[in-house]
Amino acid sequence: MELVAAGIPPFPDGLELLRRTDGWRVALATGSMRHEAELALESLGIRERFQAIVTREDCVHGKPHPEPFLRAAAGVGVSPARCVVIEDSPGGSRREGAGMACVAVTHSCAREQLLRADLVVDDLGSVDLRTLVPRGKN
């Protein structure tokens, strides 16, 4: 909480990717507590970009269980097959059972720890989410 209060340093490539989601429904599935997630998003000035936030209090099972991811998809009214998970942790990139594509970014972990993702990148600036989502309704 002290780090959040002092100002969270953003990942510029993550903010850039978020800016390119205009017209997309965006959700957050986090292992953090709701007050922590809300405070972090507010401090970064991006809270309004998220139509749904799923925190540890909302789930019986946390990541890597599919429950948080499925709740996030339901929260924005999108079928799991049309969702793309952006992760920076081994637990999150192990989203088996959720039926979602996953892009893992090496900001917090080594590439070798993220290999369960569909795509592992060092920088989210090069990611084109449209190539990861199958065409179709919702």
N, C-alpha and C positions, 0 to 999 in steps of 0.2 A: 504494500500500500504506500510505503514511503517512496518507492521508485515511481509509482504512478503519480503521486502528488508532486514529485520533483519534475515530472515531464517524461513521458515515454519516448525514447528515440525511435522514430518510425523507420521501417525498411522502405526506402524510396521506390524500389521496384514493386513492392506490394501495394503501395499507394497508387502507383501508375496503373497497375493491373486493375485495381478497384475503380479507378477513373474510367477505364475502358468497359465497365459493366453497365453503362447507361442502357436502360431498356431490359436489363436482366433482373431477375429476382434474386436477391442476395441474402444468405442466412449465415449465422455464425453458430457453430457447434464447438463448445469449449469445455474443458475440464475445470475451468475457473468457477468461482462463485459468481452469482449474478451481479452483485454490487461491484465486484472487481472488474468484470467484463464491461459493465456500463460505464464505470469511471474511466477505464482505459480507452474505450471508443470515444467518449466525450472529450477526453484530453487530447486525442488525436484529431478531433474535429470531423469524425467520420460516422458518428452514430446514426445519422439519418440515412446512410447508405444501406443499412441492414433492416430488412423487413421482418426478420425473425431472429431471435437469439435463444439458443438452447444451452443451458448451463448444467453443471453437475446436479443442482437441486431439482432439475426437471426430469432426471433419468434414474431408473433403478440400476442400470448398468452404464458404466462410463466407457470411453474409448479404450481399446479398439472395438468393443462391441458395437454392432450396427445401430443400436438404439439412438444415440445422439444424432447420427447422420440422418436416420429415417425421420426423426422428429423435426429436424431442420428442413428437410424436403417437404414434409407435410405442412410446416409452418408457412411456407411460401407457395404451397399448392402446386408443386412440381413433382412429377414422377421421379423416383430415384435414378432411373436409367438416363434421365436428361440432366443429371447433376454432375458437377465437377467439384471435387474436394481439393482444396489447396492446403497442404500440410507441411510442417517443418519438423515433425517428430516421428520416430519409428512407430509409436502406438497409433497415431492418427493415420499414417500411411497404410496401416494394416486394417483397412475398413472392409474386410471380407464380409460378405453377407448383406452389405448395403446396396450392392449393385451399381455403384457409382465409379466414374473415372476418377483417378487421383493424380495430381501433380504434386510432387514433393520438391521443396526448395532446400538447399543445403545451408541455410542461414544458421541453424542451430545444431545440426548433426552432420556427420560425415556421410557422403554419398552411399557408402557400403551399408549404412544403417537404414536406408530409405528405399532399398531395391524392391520392396513389395508394391511400390507405386507404379502406375502405368508410365509415368514420365518423371525423371529426376533432372532438375535444372539448378544451375548456380544463380540464376537471375530470372525473375518472373517477367522482366521486360520483354523477353523474346517469346512468351507463351501466347498462342492464339487459342483461346478457349473454344472457339467455334469448331476447331478441328477435333476436339475431344468429345463433343456432344453429338449423338446421332440425331439425324433430322427426324422430324415427326411432331405430333401434337404434344404440347406441354413440355 
